[in-house]
Amino acid sequence: MLRYIYSDDLHIYPKLGSSMFRDRADQFRTRLGWEVDVDDQGEERDQYDALNPLYVIWEEPDGSHGGSMRFLPTTGRVMVNEVFGHLTGGGPITSPLIWECTRFCLSRGAGTKVAAALMLAGGEIMSGFGVRHFVGVFDARMQRIYRAIGSSPELLGSQGQGRDAISVGLWEFSAEAKRKVALRAGISPQVSKLWFDRAFGGSLGEEMALSA
């Protein structure tokens, strides 16, 4: 299932949180060879994890991490402005209608259904928080994943060639795109909205109706 958890509340889900940070270390340092900070517990964190971001996490049946993304409003500190501003072709991206999405991570063995579920959750955040676009930094391999899911970004800028290319992209999420991603994820729009509402105080009546 999908969980929406602010960093300050991750302690409520210790297995989910620790396995997410370990999977991030495995993906970004071990598999991709990025220079990231990994602590003695094998967990990867950076300075933006200290800003109380919102995490979207796919939770496996055993309570462990299957995939995740991290969100921060661009009205505050974000990676795209502080680290990759040279790729955006202008001044900083700052708007209450644009949130940054980073640290897209999939555990080993996670398939496109988990990736699609995360993108579906992004659509729920857009609807629930009145966000119009996501901006994010991604590597070359992610372009194939985004195409497979049916949620490719508008490219704002890139550096490097081939597998070493790093890009900044801008996403929007139409109703048709949400429908396609939901089909890819194998999750009904009703269940997707229920998971979001559970996290942010949705209707108990709706939950009871869906479980009937």
Buried (B, 14 or more C-beta within 10 A) or exposed (E): BBBBBEBEBBEEBEEBBBBBBBBBBBBBBEEEEEEBEBEEEBBBBBEBBEEEBBBBBBBBEEEBBBBBBBBBBBEEBBBBBEBBBEBBEEEEBEBEEBBBBBBBBBBEEBEBBBBBBBBBBBBBBBBBBEBBBBBBBBBBEBBEBBEBBBBBBEEBBBEEEEEEBBBBBBBBBEEEBBBBBBBBBEBEBEBBBBBBBBBEEBEEEBEEEEEE
